[in-house]
Amino acid sequence: MNLLKNNVKLAGLLIIIGMIAGILSIASAVDSPNYLTEATANATKVSIAALFQFILCLTYIGFVILLYPIVKKYNQGLALGFLSFRIMAGVLLIVGTIMLLSVLVLSQEFVKSTLENQEVFKAFGNVLKITRDYINHIFMVFTISIANLMLYILFLKTKLIPKWLSAWGILGVILSMLASILLLLSIVDVITIEYLVLNAPTGLFEFVLGIWLVFNGFNTRYSKEEILK
Protein backbone atom coordinates (compact mmCIF):
# COMPACT_ATOMS: atom_id res chain seq x y z
CA MET A 1 0.00 0.00 0.00
CA ASN A 2 2.83 2.42 0.83
CA LEU A 3 4.49 1.63 -2.51
CA LEU A 4 1.21 2.40 -4.31
CA LYS A 5 0.86 5.74 -2.50
CA ASN A 6 4.46 6.66 -3.21
CA ASN A 7 4.09 5.83 -6.90
CA VAL A 8 0.96 7.97 -7.18
CA LYS A 9 2.59 10.89 -5.39
CA LEU A 10 5.66 10.61 -7.61
CA ALA A 11 3.41 10.51 -10.68
CA GLY A 12 1.81 13.76 -9.52
CA LEU A 13 5.24 15.28 -9.02
CA LEU A 14 6.23 14.25 -12.54
CA ILE A 15 3.22 16.11 -13.92
CA ILE A 16 4.42 19.31 -12.24
CA ILE A 17 8.02 18.76 -13.33
CA GLY A 18 6.78 18.08 -16.86
CA MET A 19 4.85 21.35 -16.92
CA ILE A 20 7.93 23.28 -15.82
CA ALA A 21 10.07 21.44 -18.38
CA GLY A 22 7.46 22.17 -21.05
CA ILE A 23 7.62 25.90 -20.36
CA LEU A 24 11.43 25.87 -20.38
CA SER A 25 11.46 23.86 -23.62
CA ILE A 26 9.97 26.75 -25.57
CA ALA A 27 12.57 27.91 -28.11
CA SER A 28 11.38 31.40 -29.09
CA ALA A 29 14.38 31.87 -31.39
CA VAL A 30 13.35 28.87 -33.48
CA ASP A 31 9.72 30.02 -33.51
CA SER A 32 10.82 33.45 -34.75
CA PRO A 33 10.22 34.40 -38.42
CA ASN A 34 13.98 35.05 -38.59
CA TYR A 35 14.85 31.68 -37.06
CA LEU A 36 17.74 31.02 -39.47
CA THR A 37 19.71 33.84 -37.88
CA GLU A 38 18.04 33.98 -34.46
CA ALA A 39 18.72 30.30 -33.64
CA THR A 40 22.49 30.73 -34.03
CA ALA A 41 22.45 34.00 -32.09
CA ASN A 42 20.68 32.18 -29.25
CA ALA A 43 22.36 28.78 -29.63
CA THR A 44 22.73 28.20 -25.88
CA LYS A 45 19.06 28.93 -25.23
CA VAL A 46 18.01 26.61 -28.04
CA SER A 47 20.21 23.82 -26.70
CA ILE A 48 18.77 24.31 -23.20
CA ALA A 49 15.25 24.19 -24.66
CA ALA A 50 16.13 20.89 -26.35
CA LEU A 51 17.41 19.53 -23.03
CA PHE A 52 14.17 20.42 -21.26
CA GLN A 53 12.13 18.93 -24.09
CA PHE A 54 13.99 15.68 -23.52
CA ILE A 55 13.29 15.97 -19.78
CA LEU A 56 9.62 16.44 -20.67
CA CYS A 57 9.79 13.18 -22.61
CA LEU A 58 11.21 11.42 -19.55
CA THR A 59 8.33 12.70 -17.42
CA TYR A 60 5.82 11.34 -19.97
CA ILE A 61 7.38 7.89 -19.87
CA GLY A 62 7.96 7.97 -16.11
CA PHE A 63 4.32 8.88 -15.49
CA VAL A 64 3.01 5.87 -17.39
CA ILE A 65 5.57 3.51 -15.82
CA LEU A 66 4.39 4.54 -12.36
CA LEU A 67 0.64 4.38 -13.03
CA TYR A 68 0.24 1.50 -15.48
CA PRO A 69 0.77 -1.29 -12.88
CA ILE A 70 -1.93 0.33 -10.75
CA VAL A 71 -4.60 1.20 -13.32
CA LYS A 72 -4.33 -2.07 -15.25
CA LYS A 73 -5.89 -3.81 -12.26
CA TYR A 74 -9.10 -1.88 -12.90
CA ASN A 75 -9.35 -1.90 -16.72
CA GLN A 76 -6.75 -3.77 -18.77
CA GLY A 77 -7.90 -2.37 -22.12
CA LEU A 78 -7.88 1.31 -21.19
CA ALA A 79 -4.65 0.91 -19.25
CA LEU A 80 -2.92 -0.73 -22.21
CA GLY A 81 -4.13 2.03 -24.53
CA PHE A 82 -2.86 4.62 -22.06
CA LEU A 83 0.53 2.87 -21.98
CA SER A 84 0.83 2.50 -25.76
CA PHE A 85 -0.13 6.04 -26.73
CA ARG A 86 2.00 7.57 -23.95
CA ILE A 87 5.06 5.73 -25.26
CA MET A 88 4.22 6.88 -28.80
CA ALA A 89 3.97 10.47 -27.57
CA GLY A 90 7.36 10.13 -25.90
CA VAL A 91 8.89 8.88 -29.15
CA LEU A 92 7.37 11.79 -31.08
CA LEU A 93 8.74 14.19 -28.50
CA ILE A 94 12.24 12.79 -28.99
CA VAL A 95 11.84 13.21 -32.76
CA GLY A 96 10.73 16.80 -32.12
CA THR A 97 13.83 17.38 -30.00
CA ILE A 98 16.04 16.08 -32.79
CA MET A 99 14.25 18.38 -35.24
CA LEU A 100 14.85 21.33 -32.92
CA LEU A 101 18.58 20.64 -32.81
CA SER A 102 18.58 20.11 -36.58
CA VAL A 103 17.14 23.60 -37.08
CA LEU A 104 19.95 24.96 -34.90
CA VAL A 105 22.60 23.17 -36.98
CA LEU A 106 21.02 24.42 -40.18
CA SER A 107 20.98 27.95 -38.80
CA GLN A 108 24.69 27.75 -37.98
CA GLU A 109 25.43 26.62 -41.54
CA PHE A 110 23.15 29.31 -42.96
CA VAL A 111 25.04 32.22 -41.38
CA LYS A 112 28.28 30.84 -42.86
CA SER A 113 26.83 30.26 -46.33
CA THR A 114 27.19 32.42 -49.42
CA LEU A 115 24.32 34.40 -50.88
CA GLU A 116 23.96 31.85 -53.69
CA ASN A 117 23.23 29.02 -51.24
CA GLN A 118 20.96 30.86 -48.84
CA GLU A 119 17.76 30.17 -50.78
CA VAL A 120 18.45 26.45 -50.53
CA PHE A 121 18.98 26.76 -46.77
CA LYS A 122 15.74 28.75 -46.42
CA ALA A 123 13.75 26.12 -48.29
CA PHE A 124 15.24 23.25 -46.28
CA GLY A 125 14.83 25.23 -43.06
CA ASN A 126 11.14 25.81 -43.74
CA VAL A 127 10.62 22.09 -44.25
CA LEU A 128 12.39 21.29 -40.95
CA LYS A 129 10.52 23.96 -39.02
CA ILE A 130 7.09 23.06 -40.38
CA THR A 131 7.74 19.35 -39.78
CA ARG A 132 8.77 20.12 -36.19
CA ASP A 133 5.60 22.16 -35.66
CA TYR A 134 3.45 19.32 -37.02
CA ILE A 135 5.18 16.81 -34.74
CA ASN A 136 5.08 18.95 -31.58
CA HIS A 137 1.74 20.69 -31.88
CA ILE A 138 -0.39 18.25 -33.87
CA PHE A 139 0.69 14.62 -33.90
CA MET A 140 2.31 14.58 -30.46
CA VAL A 141 -0.61 16.48 -28.93
CA PHE A 142 -3.09 14.12 -30.58
CA THR A 143 -1.20 11.08 -29.33
CA ILE A 144 -0.81 12.30 -25.75
CA SER A 145 -4.46 13.43 -25.78
CA ILE A 146 -5.66 9.94 -26.76
CA ALA A 147 -3.51 8.45 -23.98
CA ASN A 148 -4.87 10.92 -21.44
CA LEU A 149 -8.44 10.45 -22.63
CA MET A 150 -8.19 6.72 -21.93
CA LEU A 151 -6.69 7.40 -18.51
CA TYR A 152 -9.34 9.95 -17.54
CA ILE A 153 -12.18 7.68 -18.70
CA LEU A 154 -10.64 4.97 -16.54
CA PHE A 155 -10.50 7.47 -13.65
CA LEU A 156 -14.15 8.33 -14.24
CA LYS A 157 -15.15 4.66 -14.13
CA THR A 158 -13.04 3.76 -11.09
CA LYS A 159 -13.47 6.93 -9.01
CA LEU A 160 -9.74 6.87 -8.26
CA ILE A 161 -9.99 10.65 -8.36
CA PRO A 162 -13.17 12.76 -7.97
CA LYS A 163 -15.59 12.57 -10.89
CA TRP A 164 -15.54 16.34 -11.41
CA LEU A 165 -11.77 16.20 -11.85
CA SER A 166 -12.00 13.34 -14.35
CA ALA A 167 -14.72 15.18 -16.30
CA TRP A 168 -12.57 18.32 -16.36
CA GLY A 169 -9.68 16.29 -17.77
CA ILE A 170 -11.86 14.76 -20.51
CA LEU A 171 -13.20 18.18 -21.52
CA GLY A 172 -9.69 19.62 -21.58
CA VAL A 173 -8.43 16.79 -23.80
CA ILE A 174 -11.28 17.34 -26.28
CA LEU A 175 -10.52 21.08 -26.47
CA SER A 176 -6.79 20.42 -26.96
CA MET A 177 -7.53 17.99 -29.78
CA LEU A 178 -9.83 20.59 -31.34
CA ALA A 179 -7.01 23.15 -31.16
CA SER A 180 -4.69 20.75 -32.99
CA ILE A 181 -7.32 20.09 -35.67
CA LEU A 182 -7.73 23.84 -36.24
CA LEU A 183 -3.95 24.16 -36.40
CA LEU A 184 -3.72 21.34 -38.94
CA LEU A 185 -6.37 23.06 -41.07
CA SER A 186 -4.46 26.37 -40.77
CA ILE A 187 -7.49 28.02 -39.16
CA VAL A 188 -5.42 29.09 -36.15
CA ASP A 189 -1.69 29.47 -35.54
CA VAL A 190 0.36 28.28 -32.56
CA ILE A 191 0.87 31.68 -30.99
CA THR A 192 -2.72 32.96 -31.07
CA ILE A 193 -5.29 33.74 -28.42
CA GLU A 194 -7.66 31.10 -29.82
CA TYR A 195 -5.05 28.33 -29.63
CA LEU A 196 -3.99 29.30 -26.11
CA VAL A 197 -7.59 29.55 -24.88
CA LEU A 198 -8.43 26.08 -26.19
CA ASN A 199 -5.38 24.59 -24.43
CA ALA A 200 -5.79 26.56 -21.19
CA PRO A 201 -8.26 24.09 -19.54
CA THR A 202 -5.81 21.21 -20.08
CA GLY A 203 -2.87 23.17 -18.70
CA LEU A 204 -4.77 24.21 -15.58
CA PHE A 205 -6.21 20.71 -15.13
CA GLU A 206 -2.80 19.05 -15.27
CA PHE A 207 -1.48 21.40 -12.60
CA VAL A 208 -4.48 20.66 -10.36
CA LEU A 209 -4.17 16.91 -11.04
CA GLY A 210 -0.48 16.96 -10.15
CA ILE A 211 -1.20 18.74 -6.86
CA TRP A 212 -4.12 16.38 -6.15
CA LEU A 213 -2.03 13.24 -6.67
CA VAL A 214 0.82 14.56 -4.54
CA PHE A 215 -1.38 15.47 -1.57
CA ASN A 216 -4.39 13.15 -1.89
CA GLY A 217 -3.35 10.23 -4.08
CA PHE A 218 -5.93 7.73 -5.34
CA ASN A 219 -9.20 6.81 -3.69
CA THR A 220 -8.76 3.05 -3.36
CA ARG A 221 -11.91 2.38 -1.33
CA TYR A 222 -13.53 0.73 -4.32
CA SER A 223 -12.55 -2.78 -5.33
CA LYS A 224 -12.47 -3.91 -8.96
CA GLU A 225 -15.63 -5.97 -8.39
CA GLU A 226 -17.53 -2.95 -7.04
CA ILE A 227 -16.51 -0.83 -10.03
CA LEU A 228 -17.65 -3.46 -12.53
CA LYS A 229 -21.12 -3.73 -10.99
C-alpha positions in Angstrom: 0.0 0.0 0.0 2.8 2.4 0.8 4.5 1.6 -2.5 1.2 2.4 -4.3 0.9 5.7 -2.5 4.5 6.7 -3.2 4.1 5.8 -6.9 1.0 8.0 -7.2 2.6 10.9 -5.4 5.7 10.6 -7.6 3.4 10.5 -10.7 1.8 13.8 -9.5 5.2 15.3 -9.0 6.2 14.2 -12.5 3.2 16.1 -13.9 4.4 19.3 -12.2 8.0 18.8 -13.3 6.8 18.1 -16.9 4.8 21.4 -16.9 7.9 23.3 -15.8 10.1 21.4 -18.4 7.5 22.2 -21.1 7.6 25.9 -20.4 11.4 25.9 -20.4 11.5 23.9 -23.6 10.0 26.8 -25.6 12.6 27.9 -28.1 11.4 31.4 -29.1 14.4 31.9 -31.4 13.4 28.9 -33.5 9.7 30.0 -33.5 10.8 33.5 -34.7 10.2 34.4 -38.4 14.0 35.1 -38.6 14.8 31.7 -37.1 17.7 31.0 -39.5 19.7 33.8 -37.9 18.0 34.0 -34.5 18.7 30.3 -33.6 22.5 30.7 -34.0 22.5 34.0 -32.1 20.7 32.2 -29.2 22.4 28.8 -29.6 22.7 28.2 -25.9 19.1 28.9 -25.2 18.0 26.6 -28.0 20.2 23.8 -26.7 18.8 24.3 -23.2 15.3 24.2 -24.7 16.1 20.9 -26.3 17.4 19.5 -23.0 14.2 20.4 -21.3 12.1 18.9 -24.1 14.0 15.7 -23.5 13.3 16.0 -19.8 9.6 16.4 -20.7 9.8 13.2 -22.6 11.2 11.4 -19.6 8.3 12.7 -17.4 5.8 11.3 -20.0 7.4 7.9 -19.9 8.0 8.0 -16.1 4.3 8.9 -15.5 3.0 5.9 -17.4 5.6 3.5 -15.8 4.4 4.5 -12.4 0.6 4.4 -13.0 0.2 1.5 -15.5 0.8 -1.3 -12.9 -1.9 0.3 -10.8 -4.6 1.2 -13.3 -4.3 -2.1 -15.3 -5.9 -3.8 -12.3 -9.1 -1.9 -12.9 -9.4 -1.9 -16.7 -6.8 -3.8 -18.8 -7.9 -2.4 -22.1 -7.9 1.3 -21.2 -4.6 0.9 -19.2 -2.9 -0.7 -22.2 -4.1 2.0 -24.5 -2.9 4.6 -22.1 0.5 2.9 -22.0 0.8 2.5 -25.8 -0.1 6.0 -26.7 2.0 7.6 -24.0 5.1 5.7 -25.3 4.2 6.9 -28.8 4.0 10.5 -27.6 7.4 10.1 -25.9 8.9 8.9 -29.1 7.4 11.8 -31.1 8.7 14.2 -28.5 12.2 12.8 -29.0 11.8 13.2 -32.8 10.7 16.8 -32.1 13.8 17.4 -30.0 16.0 16.1 -32.8 14.2 18.4 -35.2 14.8 21.3 -32.9 18.6 20.6 -32.8 18.6 20.1 -36.6 17.1 23.6 -37.1 20.0 25.0 -34.9 22.6 23.2 -37.0 21.0 24.4 -40.2 21.0 28.0 -38.8 24.7 27.8 -38.0 25.4 26.6 -41.5 23.2 29.3 -43.0 25.0 32.2 -41.4 28.3 30.8 -42.9 26.8 30.3 -46.3 27.2 32.4 -49.4 24.3 34.4 -50.9 24.0 31.9 -53.7 23.2 29.0 -51.2 21.0 30.9 -48.8 17.8 30.2 -50.8 18.4 26.5 -50.5 19.0 26.8 -46.8 15.7 28.7 -46.4 13.8 26.1 -48.3 15.2 23.3 -46.3 14.8 25.2 -43.1 11.1 25.8 -43.7 10.6 22.1 -44.2 12.4 21.3 -41.0 10.5 24.0 -39.0 7.1 23.1 -40.4 7.7 19.4 -39.8 8.8 20.1 -36.2 5.6 22.2 -35.7 3.4 19.3 -37.0 5.2 16.8 -34.7 5.1 18.9 -31.6 1.7 20.7 -31.9 -0.4 18.3 -33.9 0.7 14.6 -33.9 2.3 14.6 -30.5 -0.6 16.5 -28.9 -3.1 14.1 -30.6 -1.2 11.1 -29.3 -0.8 12.3 -25.8 -4.5 13.4 -25.8 -5.7 9.9 -26.8 -3.5 8.5 -24.0 -4.9 10.9 -21.4 -8.4 10.5 -22.6 -8.2 6.7 -21.9 -6.7 7.4 -18.5 -9.3 10.0 -17.5 -12.2 7.7 -18.7 -10.6 5.0 -16.5 -10.5 7.5 -13.7 -14.2 8.3 -14.2 -15.2 4.7 -14.1 -13.0 3.8 -11.1 -13.5 6.9 -9.0 -9.7 6.9 -8.3 -10.0 10.7 -8.4 -13.2 12.8 -8.0 -15.6 12.6 -10.9 -15.5 16.3 -11.4 -11.8 16.2 -11.9 -12.0 13.3 -14.4 -14.7 15.2 -16.3 -12.6 18.3 -16.4 -9.7 16.3 -17.8 -11.9 14.8 -20.5 -13.2 18.2 -21.5 -9.7 19.6 -21.6 -8.4 16.8 -23.8 -11.3 17.3 -26.3 -10.5 21.1 -26.5 -6.8 20.4 -27.0 -7.5 18.0 -29.8 -9.8 20.6 -31.3 -7.0 23.2 -31.2 -4.7 20.7 -33.0 -7.3 20.1 -35.7 -7.7 23.8 -36.2 -4.0 24.2 -36.4 -3.7 21.3 -38.9 -6.4 23.1 -41.1 -4.5 26.4 -40.8 -7.5 28.0 -39.2 -5.4 29.1 -36.2 -1.7 29.5 -35.5 0.4 28.3 -32.6 0.9 31.7 -31.0 -2.7 33.0 -31.1 -5.3 33.7 -28.4 -7.7 31.1 -29.8 -5.1 28.3 -29.6 -4.0 29.3 -26.1 -7.6 29.6 -24.9 -8.4 26.1 -26.2 -5.4 24.6 -24.4 -5.8 26.6 -21.2 -8.3 24.1 -19.5 -5.8 21.2 -20.1 -2.9 23.2 -18.7 -4.8 24.2 -15.6 -6.2 20.7 -15.1 -2.8 19.0 -15.3 -1.5 21.4 -12.6 -4.5 20.7 -10.4 -4.2 16.9 -11.0 -0.5 17.0 -10.1 -1.2 18.7 -6.9 -4.1 16.4 -6.2 -2.0 13.2 -6.7 0.8 14.6 -4.5 -1.4 15.5 -1.6 -4.4 13.2 -1.9 -3.4 10.2 -4.1 -5.9 7.7 -5.3 -9.2 6.8 -3.7 -8.8 3.0 -3.4 -11.9 2.4 -1.3 -13.5 0.7 -4.3 -12.5 -2.8 -5.3 -12.5 -3.9 -9.0 -15.6 -6.0 -8.4 -17.5 -3.0 -7.0 -16.5 -0.8 -10.0 -17.7 -3.5 -12.5 -21.1 -3.7 -11.0 
